[in-house]
């Protein structure tokens, strides 16, 4: 049953990722990205990390992607649409193959030099718990957590300023 669930989630994840990349409409791509985020939460469920799965759905598939959709719909996407139509299938396939080969090389090199830590089964089961995540996030990774919050806030404010600038220019033209 676990293998069937993993294969289903993996197939869904690959399908939504390909649909996101190959879709010519930006809004459709964002919607496929939301489906991909949901499939990633399925991977967390298969790893017994229920908290991460729920956070993945609430934060990434919910809040951040809704914000992305809002920004995409507010901004004028005509210039970006032209960039997407210039990319053909061969280039996308070449990028995907490059990413897969690079990931495999990094994994082989990481295993060879021992960069990946060895965890026991009990340690693996404790990694996805709320206590373990909270402990690591607010002690070891507090600075990156705060830096990410500041960067996301700056990105939202910047996107809103860009959108407001386009509205003001359109008002002056009329």
VMD Tcl script that draws the C-alpha trace (Angstrom):
set ca {
  {0.00 0.00 0.00}
  {2.83 2.41 0.83}
  {4.53 1.68 -2.46}
  {1.30 2.27 -4.37}
  {0.77 5.58 -2.51}
  {4.34 6.67 -3.24}
  {4.06 5.79 -6.94}
  {0.73 7.61 -7.17}
  {2.08 10.73 -5.45}
  {5.30 10.65 -7.47}
  {3.42 10.32 -10.75}
  {1.09 13.13 -9.73}
  {4.06 15.30 -8.73}
  {5.90 14.73 -12.01}
  {2.73 15.31 -14.03}
  {1.86 18.56 -12.29}
  {5.46 19.77 -12.53}
  {5.54 19.09 -16.26}
  {2.15 20.73 -16.72}
  {3.38 23.75 -14.78}
  {6.47 24.13 -16.93}
  {4.74 23.43 -20.25}
  {1.67 25.59 -19.68}
  {1.77 28.82 -21.67}
  {-0.68 30.63 -19.43}
  {0.91 32.02 -16.27}
  {-2.19 31.59 -14.14}
  {-2.53 27.95 -15.21}
  {1.13 27.40 -14.33}
  {0.52 28.82 -10.86}
  {-2.48 26.54 -10.42}
  {-0.41 23.51 -11.44}
  {2.22 24.63 -8.94}
  {-0.44 24.53 -6.23}
  {-1.25 20.94 -7.22}
  {2.45 20.14 -7.13}
  {2.70 21.58 -3.61}
  {-0.17 19.29 -2.59}
  {1.68 16.30 -4.01}
  {4.77 17.27 -2.01}
  {2.63 17.14 1.12}
  {1.81 13.56 0.10}
  {5.53 12.78 0.24}
  {5.62 14.17 3.78}
  {2.70 11.96 4.72}
  {4.50 8.91 3.38}
  {7.47 9.83 5.61}
  {5.26 10.05 8.74}
  {5.78 13.81 8.93}
  {2.15 14.83 9.35}
  {2.99 18.26 10.73}
  {5.11 19.12 7.71}
  {2.35 17.88 5.40}
  {-0.21 20.16 7.03}
  {2.19 23.11 7.04}
  {2.99 22.44 3.38}
  {-0.70 22.68 2.51}
  {-1.46 25.68 4.72}
  {1.61 27.80 4.04}
  {2.82 26.91 0.55}
  {-0.26 25.61 -1.27}
  {-2.51 28.01 0.60}
  {-1.06 31.32 1.62}
  {2.01 31.78 -0.55}
  {0.46 30.47 -3.77}
  {-2.64 32.59 -3.29}
  {-0.31 35.55 -2.90}
  {1.53 34.52 -6.09}
  {-1.75 34.24 -7.98}
  {-2.79 37.66 -6.71}
  {0.47 39.23 -7.83}
  {0.32 37.48 -11.23}
  {-3.21 38.72 -11.81}
  {-2.42 42.27 -10.67}
  {0.76 42.68 -12.72}
  {0.71 43.09 -16.46}
  {2.00 39.76 -17.83}
  {2.19 40.56 -21.55}
  {6.00 40.77 -21.65}
  {6.41 37.58 -19.62}
  {4.00 35.71 -21.86}
  {6.25 36.51 -24.83}
  {9.27 35.10 -23.02}
  {7.43 31.85 -22.30}
  {6.38 31.37 -25.91}
  {10.01 31.67 -27.09}
  {11.09 28.59 -25.12}
  {10.53 25.37 -27.02}
  {10.11 21.80 -25.81}
  {13.73 20.82 -26.57}
  {15.07 23.51 -24.24}
  {12.75 22.49 -21.44}
  {13.69 18.82 -21.90}
  {17.39 19.74 -21.91}
  {16.99 21.68 -18.65}
  {15.11 18.78 -17.03}
  {17.74 16.24 -18.09}
  {20.48 18.55 -16.84}
  {18.79 18.93 -13.47}
  {18.30 15.16 -13.11}
  {21.91 14.38 -14.04}
  {23.24 17.12 -11.75}
  {21.10 15.84 -8.86}
  {22.39 12.31 -9.39}
  {25.99 13.53 -9.49}
  {25.52 15.53 -6.30}
  {23.93 12.52 -4.60}
  {26.82 10.25 -5.63}
  {29.43 12.77 -4.51}
  {27.56 13.36 -1.25}
  {27.43 9.65 -0.50}
  {31.10 9.25 -1.40}
  {32.33 12.00 0.91}
  {29.81 11.14 3.65}
  {27.97 14.45 3.52}
  {24.62 12.84 4.31}
  {24.11 12.09 8.00}
  {23.21 8.60 9.19}
  {19.97 8.51 11.16}
  {18.50 5.59 13.04}
  {14.86 4.64 12.49}
  {13.81 6.32 15.76}
  {15.63 9.51 14.82}
  {13.92 9.51 11.44}
  {10.51 9.11 13.10}
  {11.24 12.03 15.47}
  {12.37 14.43 12.73}
  {8.89 15.26 11.48}
  {7.33 15.91 14.86}
  {6.21 19.35 15.97}
  {8.63 19.38 18.89}
  {11.65 18.53 16.75}
  {10.79 21.09 14.09}
  {10.09 23.84 16.62}
  {13.27 23.10 18.50}
  {15.41 23.27 15.36}
  {13.61 26.26 13.86}
  {13.78 28.48 16.93}
  {17.27 27.50 18.08}
  {19.54 26.34 15.26}
  {17.78 27.98 12.30}
  {16.42 31.15 13.93}
  {18.49 33.56 11.79}
  {17.55 31.94 8.43}
  {13.93 31.80 9.60}
  {13.88 35.53 10.37}
  {15.82 36.39 7.19}
  {13.27 34.44 5.12}
  {10.42 36.32 6.77}
  {12.06 39.67 5.99}
  {12.78 38.64 2.38}
  {9.22 37.50 1.80}
  {7.88 40.73 3.25}
  {10.22 42.79 1.05}
  {9.15 40.78 -2.01}
  {5.49 41.38 -1.32}
  {6.03 45.11 -0.77}
  {8.15 45.31 -3.95}
  {5.53 43.50 -6.01}
  {2.84 45.79 -4.74}
  {4.94 48.87 -5.54}
  {5.54 47.56 -9.08}
  {1.85 46.94 -9.54}
  {1.00 50.40 -8.22}
  {3.57 51.98 -10.58}
  {1.94 50.30 -13.60}
  {-1.50 51.52 -12.53}
  {-0.23 55.10 -12.16}
  {1.44 55.04 -15.60}
  {-1.75 53.72 -17.21}
  {-3.77 56.46 -15.48}
  {-1.41 59.17 -16.83}
  {-1.69 57.83 -20.38}
  {-5.46 58.01 -20.33}
}
mol new
graphics top color blue
foreach p $ca { graphics top sphere $p radius 0.5 }
foreach p [lrange $ca 0 end-1] q [lrange $ca 1 end] { graphics top cylinder $p $q radius 0.2 }
display resetview
